[in-house]
Every structure is written in structure tokens, then in C-alpha cells.
Amino acid sequence: MPRSSRSRHSRATRRSRSPRAWLLGGATLLLSAWLAWEIVHNTAADTLVRVAPEAALAWRPNDSEAHARLASGALAQGDAERSSLEGIAEDARAALLADPLERSAWQSLAIAADLGGDEARAEALIEVAARRSRRDPLAEMWLLRREVALGRYSDALAHADALLRTNPRLRAPVTEVLLPFLGDPKAEPGLVDLLVANPPWRATFLGDVGAKAPPERLFGLLQAIGARGTAPSGTEIRMVLDRFIGAGRYQVAFLAWLSFLPQDQQPDWRYIQNGDFEAPISGQPFDWTIGEIRGAATGRVEEADGNHVLRVEFAGTRVPYRQVGKLLLLPPGSYRLTGREMADGLVTERGLAWHIVCADGDRREIAATPLLVGTVSWRSFEILFDVPQEGCTAQSLRLELAVKATLDQEVKGIAAYDDLVVERVALPSRGS
């Protein structure tokens, strides 16, 4: 075919296809515009649902989340007028018509019914919300308070357990609800049963109770747990003792500590318990407490003959050392502190010594042992001291590095102690 003929045929073909191409192009543009509108429409609606649900309904009149947010938002404003409650219920029902699984709508219906005085309907609705999701915190919290108000403590504890397991952020309000259980003969046994099972939230719950409840309540709770054959942990016991000690109730703290000791660990009523370091160190205030610090390793160690001693090894750095101590309860009078000590290459400006300081009052120092320094084979030491008549209900016995300046804190070498004993002596008090 001649070139001129092919050219005319090509132009004719393009002219014959132009209307179809135009229609396809127009349809594509319309589809693109519609898709763009849907994207803008849905994006705007999704944004408005969270910030302005009423405006979102202008875009999507049947949006379940928008209706649910309107209902819960009105409840949050605390408007309990009859007309408002009816509007809240209407929004909640609209949300459920659009999505029967919208759990917050069930919650709003229940709370509106409760505020309107229909307790039976409120309880039925909130149970529906809870069944929709056992992790629903609002429903569980509502049911927890409801069961407590009705005196159904076992059911209340089931909801508390669910909340504390799945929503740790709610532990403060849950703890507030459970605090009145302490000391209540009807409510506390169920709480004890739950704690004996050692749920994962037990430690934090007892910590919160220890911070908010009177120490007697926490002590009674731990005693009840122990009576069920599950001994409280050392940390839990320490919480009780610290509360009593912080209030200056040293004798009560001491008796509480004794009550938690197993029968085979009951003290021999010496003024210094475990002064021979033969029993494991519990970290309780009336036993030995040992704090960790960089540059020193402190612990109870066994020697070749099976005897146990307190041993401190210093790494040759500056250490503000005062890591070993215990509380004493010495009545006013005259006393003798004895013990044994040794040192191996203990290099420091001044030395180590035991100090006894009044734990209350003006915290005056009433005794200090001679300084230990250098290399010394096992030897005995002894000092006499007086406990004043007033302002010294309890005493702190502590091992400290003697310093006058920061440079004095540099220390290396080893020190060890054993057989610490305090005895009362028949000497007239030298006064305070």
C-alpha cells in the first residue's frame, strides 16, 4: 500500500477510536475523583470521630464509634439529668445498631441505667459488656465496685484479679477499693486466699498497701498469709518492719520480726542476734543488713574449719564505706561490746570501726571500737559504753570506714569479724 494511503488509513482509524478513548478517559477521571473523595471523606470522618464525634456523624450518620464516643463523652461530663440520660442511651443504642460488638456502648447504656436508678438493668448491661471482653477495664471496674457495695466479696475479688492481671495501670484505684478489706472479717479471708495463690500482682499490691494502710493492717494481712502455710517473703516482711521503725515503734517492729521467724530460727535473746554469723543473713533490720557499694565486697563466708565470719574485701578505690549494720534494743544502762577481728593488708588512712549510735532523738554516738588497719591476726576487742536514759530507745550498730576527708576513703585489703556480743554489766551508769 502506498505511503499516502497508509497515512490516510491511520488518521481514519484514530478518528474512529477517539470517542471510545474519550469515554474511557472520562470514566477513569471520574473513578479517580470518586476514590479521592472517598479517601478524603473517610479520613476526615475517622479524624473527627476522635476529636469531634458529632461532626463525624454529618459525614457518616451510622458510625458506631462516633455514637459511642458521644455517649461516653456525655457521661464523662457528669450530666445526670433525665433528658441527658435519655440522649446518652439513644446514642448508645444507635452505636449498637451499627455495630452490636461496640463494647463502650454497652458500658454507656449500663451507666446511664445506673444513674437513672434502674440498678437491675444496669447490672445486666454491664455484665454483657464484661462478657464481650474480659479485658474491658471500665466494665470490670464498675463490677468490682458494684460487688463490693453489695457485699459480694468473692465476686469482687475475681474482678480485681482480672483488672490487676490485665491492666496494671489501674492498680491504684483497685487498691483503694480493696483497702477496706483489711481487717474486715467478711472480706479479708477471701483476699488472703487470693494472695496465698501468689498472683503476679501480689508484690506490687502489698507494696501499695504498705504505703497507704496503717502498718498494723499490713502486719495482720501478712500474718494471715503466713497462717495459711505460705510464709511472706523477706521483702514483704521488711515493708512492715520499716513502717513501724519509721514511726519510731521499735519494740513493735522487733516483736513483729520475731513473729515471722520459723521456730528453728527463734533468737536466743542475746542483745546482738546472729553475732557469730552462723545463720544466713536475712537483710532484716534486727538481723544484719548488708548494702552493696562499688569498690567493696561484703558477705558472710565460711572458713576452712566450717566457722562463718563477716568478711569485707576492698578493691583499692575510694569507698564511703558503712554498709553493714543492724538495730539493737538496749534499755538504758551500762554495756560491754566484745568481738573478734582480723585484717590482711588493710591499707587506709585511718581504719575500720564499729559504731553504736542512737537511732532516734539526736542520733548521738555512744560507742566506737578501736580502729582496725594493717595486717592483724585474729584478736579480741572490748569496749564499755552507756545507753542514756532518754532519747535512745533503739540503737544502730554499724561498721564504718573512719574518714576526716575524701582522701581518707581510699582503701584496699581485707577485714573480717566474728563473735560480736553485747552484755549488760553491773556498773553504775556514767550518765548521758
BELQUI-V413021 format. One record per run of one state. SS is the DSSP state (hx for helix, st for strand, lp for the rest). FROM is the first residue (numbers start at 1). TO is the last residue. Records with the same first field share a line. If there is no record, write none. Layout:
SS: FROM-TO + FROM-TO
This chain:
lp: 1-2 + 52-52 + 60-63 + 77-81 + 99-102 + 116-118 + 133-136 + 150-152 + 167-167 + 180-187 + 197-201 + 213-214 + 228-233 + 247-249 + 261-262 + 266-288 + 291-292 + 294-295 + 303-307 + 319-323 + 329-332 + 349-350 + 359-364 + 369-371 + 373-373 + 388-394 + 403-405 + 425-432
hx: 3-51 + 53-59 + 64-76 + 82-98 + 103-115 + 119-132 + 137-149 + 153-166 + 168-179 + 188-196 + 202-212 + 215-227 + 234-246 + 250-260 + 263-265 + 406-409
st: 289-290 + 293-293 + 296-302 + 308-318 + 324-328 + 333-348 + 351-358 + 365-368 + 372-372 + 374-387 + 395-402 + 410-424
